[in-house]
C-alpha cells in the first residue's frame, strides 16, 4: 500500500515537472519570437560627449559666420591704421632757365655769361590733413575695439554651442534609456498576452482577466511608441547641431 502511494506521488511529480518544462520551453519560444526583431533604435550607440561637441563646433554655421566677422574687423583695423596716409598730398615743381650774368669788361663793354647751374629748380612738398591727424588715434581704437568684440562674440557662440549640445546629448541618453524600458515592458506584455490567450482558450482564465491583460498590452504598446518618438526626435535635433546622422 505504501509502495503504491509512493509510485503514485512519483508519477504525479513527474507529470508536473514535465508540464513545467513544457511551459518554460513555450515561454522561451514566445519570448524569442517577440524579441528577435532588431531596430536601429535598439542598437543605437551614443558617441562620447566630447566627440559630439567637437563635431558641433566644426559644423556650426553661426561660428563660421562669427569667424568671418572677425576677419572683416581685422581688415577694417588694417585699413584704419593706414588711413592717415589719405591726408598726405605730395607736390613737385621743376623749372629751367638761362640766368645770364652781365659782366662789364675793362674796355667798358658788357658781356653776358650763362649760368645754367643756377637755372634749374625742383621742389617736393607734403601737405597733411589736420582733421585726419587729430581723429586717426580714436578711429584706430574703435577698430581695435570692434575686433575684440568680434573675438569675444566668437567665444560666446562656442559656449552656446556647448550648452545646446550638452542639453540635447543628455536628452538623447535619457530618451534612449526610457525607450529600452518601454521595449522591455512591451515584450513582457506580449509574452503575458500569448500565455493568457492559451489559458483563455483552455478555460483557465475568465473574460475579465483576459480584458485586463489586453488593456495592459495596449498600454505598453502606446508607451513604447511614445518613447520611440521622443527618442528619435531628440536624436534628430542633436543631428542638426552636429550636421551628421547618428543612425
Secondary structure by P-SEA (a helix, b strand, c coil): caaaaaaaaaaaaaaaaaaaaaaaaaaaaaaaaaccccccccccccccaaaaaaaaaaccaaaaaaaaaaaaaaaaaaaaaacccccbbbbbbbbbbbbbbbbbccccbbbbbbbccccbbbbbbbbbcaaaaaaaaaaaaaaaaaaaaaaaaaaaaaaaaaaaaaaaaaaaaaaaaaaaaaaaaaaaaaaaaaaaaaaaaaccccaaaaaaaaaaaaaaaaaaaaaaaaaaaaaaaaaaaaccccc
